[in-house]
Amino acid sequence: MRTVLITGTTSGIGYALSELFAKKECHVILVSRNAMKLSAQKQKLENGNNRIDTITCDLEQTNAAEIIYKSIKQNGWQVDILVNNAGFNEAGLFSETDATCEQGMINLHINFVTDMMKLFIPEMIQNSHGHILNVGSTGSYIACPKDAVYAASKAYILHLSKAVHAELKGTGVTVTTLCPGSTRTEFAHKAKIEHTLLFKIFVMSPHKVALSGLRAMEKGKSVIIPGLYNKILVLCSRLLPYSFIGWMTKKML
Ligand SMILES: NC(=O)c1ccc[n+]([C@@H]2O[C@H](COP(=O)([O-])OP(=O)(O)OC[C@H]3O[C@@H](n4cnc5c(N)ncnc54)[C@H](OP(=O)(O)O)[C@@H]3O)[C@@H](O)[C@H]2O)c1
């Protein structure tokens, strides 16, 4: 039975990924900060053919990765698949957004993801197998006005993951970055951007996004951008001048 550790499972894309892995008869370790939601999710996902465990942790704290790694070792588990999905957005003009909230976002998107990869990859190399699925964003490709810190932190995830994936070629270990565009989850509501143009057109379901991430990870792909619209958006961001892309992104947010 493969052991899968997923962060940010209590809603959205993480929830959909947990459902997919639970159906695949895996040992799924759900990591989030809300113990009550985690316990309800565990009960819902258990089907007799899988095993579900939970770890409650606020992943913005500086030693979060260490806490999780220790808990995994104390239980004698070995992680075959690591999914770094937990994330959130603090949108708005850089001069007006909440600095503390953004520091938390940097801790979660940059420090925590880096620390988790540092802790889990050496064992995966030793075992000659393992998959990491990191959740980036279409924003990983675009310097986004009115979402500057979020997009920059997601660009870090994409660059780190692509480089490490290339380093790991031939080891049996892969790192896949899932780069979704607008997805129908709690994300937009929490960031107060649910009424923006960005979340009015071509919004994907979390199930479709999760499925494309899972399939790409199983094929050992480096990057997956789910949905034709998102693929075209990313292509345009590379072909068109930034003066236009920056203006358009600002309009959409
Ligand atoms: N939805 C989109 O349009 C979209 C687009 C591109 C990329 N993404 C990325 O997709 C990933 C999943 O987001 P989503 O859309 O599924 O949003 P979501 O519905 O808000 O789910 C986010 C999950 O992460 C957890 N989380 C957030 N901060 C945490 C923390 N400090 N410690 C522990 N858990 C934490 C949340 O738990 P709580 O409920 O306790 O906060 C929740 O379980 C994120 O990395 C996001 O950046 C989303």
Ligand as a Chemical Component Dictionary entry (heavy atoms), coordinates in Angstrom:
data_LIG
# 
_chem_comp.id                   LIG 
_chem_comp.type                 NON-POLYMER 
_chem_comp.pdbx_formal_charge   0 
_chem_comp.three_letter_code    LIG 
# 
loop_
_chem_comp_atom.comp_id 
_chem_comp_atom.atom_id 
_chem_comp_atom.alt_atom_id 
_chem_comp_atom.type_symbol 
_chem_comp_atom.charge 
_chem_comp_atom.model_Cartn_x 
_chem_comp_atom.model_Cartn_y 
_chem_comp_atom.model_Cartn_z 
_chem_comp_atom.pdbx_ordinal 
LIG N1  N1  N 0  -8.465  27.940 -6.208 1  
LIG C1  C1  C 0  -7.732  28.542 -7.117 2  
LIG O1  O1  O 0  -8.253  29.304 -7.944 3  
LIG C2  C2  C 0  -6.250  28.265 -7.184 4  
LIG C3  C3  C 0  -5.557  28.683 -8.331 5  
LIG C4  C4  C 0  -4.199  28.437 -8.425 6  
LIG C5  C5  C 0  -3.542  27.781 -7.397 7  
LIG N2  N2  N 1  -4.239  27.400 -6.282 8  
LIG C6  C6  C 0  -3.485  26.722 -5.212 9  
LIG O2  O2  O 0  -4.124  25.504 -4.899 10 
LIG C7  C7  C 0  -3.793  25.123 -3.552 11 
LIG C8  C8  C 0  -5.061  24.683 -2.844 12 
LIG O3  O3  O 0  -5.939  25.783 -2.732 13 
LIG P1  P1  P 0  -7.510  25.636 -2.868 14 
LIG O4  O4  O 0  -7.929  26.402 -4.064 15 
LIG O5  O5  O -1 -7.922  24.241 -2.741 16 
LIG O6  O6  O 0  -7.959  26.510 -1.589 17 
LIG P2  P2  P 0  -8.789  26.133 -0.272 18 
LIG O7  O7  O 0  -10.097 25.535 -0.645 19 
LIG O8  O8  O 0  -8.789  27.374 0.531  20 
LIG O9  O9  O 0  -7.903  25.001 0.438  21 
LIG C9  C9  C 0  -6.653  25.315 0.989  22 
LIG C10 C10 C 0  -6.281  24.273 2.016  23 
LIG O10 O10 O 0  -5.007  24.619 2.589  24 
LIG C11 C11 C 0  -5.150  24.694 4.004  25 
LIG N3  N3  N 0  -4.252  25.672 4.610  26 
LIG C12 C12 C 0  -4.105  26.971 4.301  27 
LIG N4  N4  N 0  -3.221  27.558 5.111  28 
LIG C13 C13 C 0  -2.800  26.600 5.973  29 
LIG C14 C14 C 0  -1.900  26.575 7.064  30 
LIG N5  N5  N 0  -1.251  27.687 7.460  31 
LIG N6  N6  N 0  -1.695  25.426 7.724  32 
LIG C15 C15 C 0  -2.358  24.301 7.365  33 
LIG N7  N7  N 0  -3.230  24.248 6.342  34 
LIG C16 C16 C 0  -3.449  25.389 5.659  35 
LIG C17 C17 C 0  -6.599  25.096 4.205  36 
LIG O11 O11 O 0  -6.991  24.851 5.537  37 
LIG P3  P3  P 0  -7.902  25.965 6.316  38 
LIG O12 O12 O 0  -9.290  25.739 5.796  39 
LIG O13 O13 O 0  -7.683  25.631 7.743  40 
LIG O14 O14 O 0  -7.373  27.313 5.930  41 
LIG C18 C18 C 0  -7.273  24.198 3.176  42 
LIG O15 O15 O 0  -7.373  22.885 3.636  43 
LIG C19 C19 C 0  -3.109  26.343 -2.927 44 
LIG O16 O16 O 0  -1.713  26.132 -2.896 45 
LIG C20 C20 C 0  -3.450  27.478 -3.888 46 
LIG O17 O17 O 0  -2.470  28.479 -3.878 47 
LIG C21 C21 C 0  -5.580  27.624 -6.156 48 
# 
loop_
_chem_comp_bond.comp_id 
_chem_comp_bond.atom_id_1 
_chem_comp_bond.atom_id_2 
_chem_comp_bond.value_order 
_chem_comp_bond.pdbx_ordinal 
LIG N1  C1  SING 1  
LIG C1  O1  DOUB 2  
LIG C1  C2  SING 3  
LIG C2  C3  SING 4  
LIG C2  C21 DOUB 5  
LIG C3  C4  DOUB 6  
LIG C4  C5  SING 7  
LIG C5  N2  DOUB 8  
LIG N2  C6  SING 9  
LIG N2  C21 SING 10 
LIG C6  O2  SING 11 
LIG C6  C20 SING 12 
LIG O2  C7  SING 13 
LIG C7  C8  SING 14 
LIG C7  C19 SING 15 
LIG C8  O3  SING 16 
LIG O3  P1  SING 17 
LIG P1  O4  DOUB 18 
LIG P1  O5  SING 19 
LIG P1  O6  SING 20 
LIG O6  P2  SING 21 
LIG P2  O7  DOUB 22 
LIG P2  O8  SING 23 
LIG P2  O9  SING 24 
LIG O9  C9  SING 25 
LIG C9  C10 SING 26 
LIG C10 O10 SING 27 
LIG C10 C18 SING 28 
LIG O10 C11 SING 29 
LIG C11 N3  SING 30 
LIG C11 C17 SING 31 
LIG N3  C12 SING 32 
LIG N3  C16 SING 33 
LIG C12 N4  DOUB 34 
LIG N4  C13 SING 35 
LIG C13 C14 SING 36 
LIG C13 C16 DOUB 37 
LIG C14 N5  SING 38 
LIG C14 N6  DOUB 39 
LIG N6  C15 SING 40 
LIG C15 N7  DOUB 41 
LIG N7  C16 SING 42 
LIG C17 O11 SING 43 
LIG C17 C18 SING 44 
LIG O11 P3  SING 45 
LIG P3  O12 DOUB 46 
LIG P3  O13 SING 47 
LIG P3  O14 SING 48 
LIG C18 O15 SING 49 
LIG C19 O16 SING 50 
LIG C19 C20 SING 51 
LIG C20 O17 SING 52 
# 
